[in-house]
Amino acid sequence: MQMLLQKYPDFLPPFTANMLGLDLDSLLIPGNRQGQGIKMFIHDYMPLKDSAEMMYKSFDEETREIEKGLQFVKYYFPNYKIPQSVITFIAPINANFETSFGVQGDVITTHSFGIGLQLHMEKDFSFYKSREGMEEYPEFLSINFDKEHIPVNCMRNVVDDLFPSGVKGRPLIEQMVERGRRMYLLTRFLPHTPEYICMGYTKKQMEDAENNEAVIWDLFLNNNLLNKTDENIVHNYIGESPKTPELGEGAPGNIGTFSGLQIVKKFMKLYPETKPEDLMQKSPREIYEMSKYKPRI
């Protein structure tokens, strides 16, 4: 453990504490009982480690995509201190982290990105299809547990690092725009990544949402939802969920973020000189009102 600490000084402490639930200081004491926890973890997750090594014989391509994203981060935010390394790891399958975009297994530290390969084994991985796996990660989540979402998750962490979210409890429209501008910023960092991947949708879900943009907006208007603050109502439309029942069985969840993104796009079309940093500093309500967003059927 001492050698690992020397190699990963800013990663190992949060890994042992937040992912393994173990105390690093105790682990560094020879013969400490917490060492048994490490041994059990290694034994239980060796098959997953072997599968990950087969799938990721090289991590060069994923690292290149992350570096491409960081070039855009540096372009838009030259003073931001970008992580200098990429660390892959295997953590317990239920080790995940809530970001403003949703749940993921990848983290960011002061100096590195940490990629939890246990949540990047592709959608048909046996555990994701098991009863235990489906209970932990329903299919609408596990369909995104692939290689393509590695750079996406890294840039999501950068967005949150740059702009910690602070609109919880605000009216739905403000939370929609807040989520929408975060998604917009993510697409600026990853301009060559399809937007549906950034959204966590399938290609068809994104196409259907775009084709029904006005219908989706009418849902919010006709039900007087925009100024609702009840979190039970808000959660129906922003955040990860399998569907939006009011729009039909095939309509994806997180539809409020989709509409929020369209509002931000409309705003940027009207005010193209707006820099990303200025966009993120404006109030969500102001962005909405200035966008004059009114999609037509």
C-alpha positions, 0 to 999 in steps of 0.5 A, spaced: 500 500 500 505 504 501 508 503 494 501 505 491 500 511 495 507 514 493 505 512 486 498 515 486 498 520 492 492 524 490 488 518 488 489 512 493 486 516 499 479 517 496 479 511 493 480 507 499 475 511 503 470 513 498 470 506 494 472 501 498 470 504 505 476 503 508 481 507 512 488 508 508 492 510 515 489 503 518 491 499 512 498 502 512 499 498 519 502 491 518 497 486 520 491 491 521 485 487 520 482 492 515 487 488 510 482 482 510 477 487 506 482 489 501 484 481 500 476 480 499 475 485 494 481 483 490 479 475 490 471 477 489 473 482 483 479 478 480 474 476 474 472 483 473 479 485 472 481 479 467 475 481 463 477 489 463 484 487 461 481 483 455 477 489 453 482 494 454 488 491 452 490 498 450 487 505 453 491 509 448 485 511 444 480 513 450 486 517 453 487 521 446 479 522 446 480 525 453 486 529 451 482 532 445 477 534 450 482 538 454 484 542 449 477 545 448 477 546 455 484 550 455 481 554 449 475 556 453 478 556 460 485 558 459 486 559 467 483 552 469 488 547 471 487 541 467 488 534 470 495 531 468 494 523 468 489 518 467 488 512 472 484 506 470 481 502 476 476 497 478 472 499 484 466 495 487 460 495 482 456 499 486 461 505 487 458 511 483 458 518 484 452 523 483 454 529 478 450 534 475 449 530 469 447 523 473 450 517 476 457 515 473 463 511 476 469 516 473 472 521 478 476 527 478 482 529 483 486 535 483 491 532 478 488 526 475 482 523 472 480 516 475 476 511 470 472 506 473 472 500 468 467 496 472 462 501 469 465 501 462 464 494 460 459 495 454 451 494 455 451 487 454 456 485 460 453 479 464 453 483 470 449 488 468 444 483 465 443 479 472 438 481 477 443 484 482 446 488 476 439 490 474 437 492 481 443 497 481 443 499 474 437 499 470 437 498 463 436 506 461 443 507 465 447 501 463 446 502 456 451 508 457 456 503 460 461 503 454 467 506 451 464 512 448 462 515 455 469 515 458 471 522 455 464 524 456 464 522 463 471 526 464 468 532 461 462 532 465 467 532 471 470 538 468 464 542 467 462 540 475 469 542 477 469 549 473 461 550 475 459 547 482 451 546 481 447 551 485 440 551 483 436 546 487 430 548 489 429 553 484 423 553 479 423 548 474 425 552 468 431 555 472 433 548 473 432 546 466 436 552 463 442 550 468 442 543 466 441 545 459 447 550 459 451 544 462 450 540 457 451 545 452 458 546 455 459 539 455 458 539 447 463 545 446 468 540 450 466 534 445 464 537 439 466 531 435 462 527 439 454 526 437 450 530 442 445 524 443 451 520 447 452 527 451 445 527 453 445 519 455 440 518 449 440 513 444 440 516 437 433 514 436 431 517 442 435 524 440 431 524 433 424 523 436 426 528 441 428 533 436 422 531 431 417 533 437 421 539 440 414 543 440 410 537 443 415 537 449 415 544 450 407 544 450 407 539 456 411 544 460 406 550 458 400 546 458 401 543 465 403 550 468 410 546 470 415 551 469 415 555 475 414 549 480 419 548 485 416 541 488 422 536 487 418 530 486 415 534 480 422 537 478 425 530 478 420 527 473 423 532 468 430 533 469 435 527 472 436 520 470 429 516 469 427 511 463 422 515 460 417 521 460 410 517 461 406 523 459 409 523 452 408 516 450 412 510 452 418 511 447 419 518 450 426 518 454 427 521 461 431 527 463 426 531 457 427 537 461 434 537 460 433 536 453 428 542 452 433 546 457 439 545 451 434 547 446 433 554 450 440 555 451 442 554 443 436 559 441 440 564 446 446 563 443 443 563 436 441 570 438 447 572 442 453 568 438 458 573 441 457 570 448 463 566 451 462 560 455 464 563 461 459 569 461 453 564 459 455 560 465 455 566 469 448 569 467 442 567 471 438 561 468 431 565 468 435 571 464 437 566 459 430 563 458 427 570 457 432 573 453 432 566 448 424 568 446 424 560 446 417 558 442 418 552 438 413 551 432 410 544 431 
